[in-house]
Amino acid sequence: MHVTDVTNASRTQLLNLLTLDWDEKLLAAFDIPRAVLPKVRSSSEVYGESKLSAAAGVPITGILGDQQAALLVKRVFAQAK
């Protein structure tokens, strides 16, 4: 799936904060086709299922970016030691 959440989409400065979708005027001004951008979704919902053999069928239910993702990775590695 090609999706992102509102917080990550807003970093592009192409997101309309009133509609929480890509801003058509800005896309036109910068000649960016909407089709190349990910769909903007909630940061917590069911997006699909893993197709990796070790985790096949496991639901993918969240998007992490920026500091939140870095914190999670740091905690996971700290616990693994």
Secondary structure, DSSP 4 states (H G I P E B T S, - for coil): --EEEHHHHHTTT-EETTTTEE-HHHHHHTT--GGGSPEEE-SSS--EE--SGGGTT-EE-----HHHHHHHHHHHHHHH-
